[in-house]
Amino acid sequence: MIFVTGTQEKYGLDFPHADLWYGLFDGRTWREVTKIGSATSASLLPSMSSDLVATAQGLRFAYAFDLPMSPGPIKRGNQGVVLLHRKASKWDSDTLFTSEGPRSVQLVSNVDGSVTAMLTQDYFEEGRYWPPSLFIAQHTAGWNVPRLGLTELSPRYIKEPHHATMIGSRETIISWHSATAGGGREDLDWGLFLASGDVRRMGHVAGVELAGDRPPMYRLRAGRILWLVREGQSRDQLRAFVGSSSGVQSVGVFKVPLDNSKLVGVSLPDDRVIFVSGRLGTLPTEAFGTSFLTTIAVRCRASRG
């Protein structure tokens, strides 16, 4: 597990200064806690930094940074993505510098042990700025030059990538969150990240409320994926969507306490998913916080949508 100590900006999303730590936690005690780096003006919230990814070459974690502007021209090196990588017991870092400040980053683990970063940032092309879009950059022994993967037509933009999971030897399902500038509808989009490095958009779920920093995504059998999103503004209802390389389908709504900001769970080999949610007490006679363990069984086939 990776965690952060530092002070977050009062009215912003970045951490002006922060330390990053790695440790093993068994639910009661911590072991092997190690400081693995320090960050400046970094986007370290769970919705903006990557998952901790296990690869054939060791553990990987990435975050974006964007140093405060100073008088004069924009300097290369003021913004980019830092990849922390662990092999055996040693941690090291490698920085990808970008032309604009990335908003968020997620990692895809490749079969050869390398990782591919999906990052969102705006960009300047053909004499104009384009809205935040999805860029792709692979890291093997070092970083490749980022290339444009997906973009939206203004005023729509790609807010942040969410998850990535392999469904075969050559395809990975990825999901991302898109929004409209100035507020309005937010969608959960999904597609295939191919071994060629291309992204194939497959579909989206319109007008969703995210259940936590990133909508939970669980891998099922037969290359299917389960997403859980909040049903409207409800505090106790989740809607489940199942997707595959052929389509996506809503499979129903169920009740579960949702006062906490993030769902944590795991999928089982028999297509059941177990996750923990929570409820905060509002009365003096109620416990301050209560955790709930929920098990759901998925019994459907995804249809083209």
Secondary structure, 3 states (H helix, E strand, C coil): CEEEEEECCCCCCCEEEEEEEEEEECCCCEEEEEEEEEEEEEECCCCCCCCCEEECCEEEEEEEEECCCCCCCCCCCCEEEEEEEEECCEEEEEEEECCCCCCEEEEEECCCCCEEEEEEEEEEECCEEEEEEEEEEEECCCECCCEEEECCCCCEEEEEEEEEEECCCCEEEEEEEEEECCCCCEEEEEEEEECCCCEEEEEEECCCEECCCCCCEEECHHHCEEEEEECCCCCCEEEEEEEECCEEEEEEEEECCCCCCCCEEEECCCCEEEEEEEEECCCCCCCCEEEEEEEEECCCCCCCC
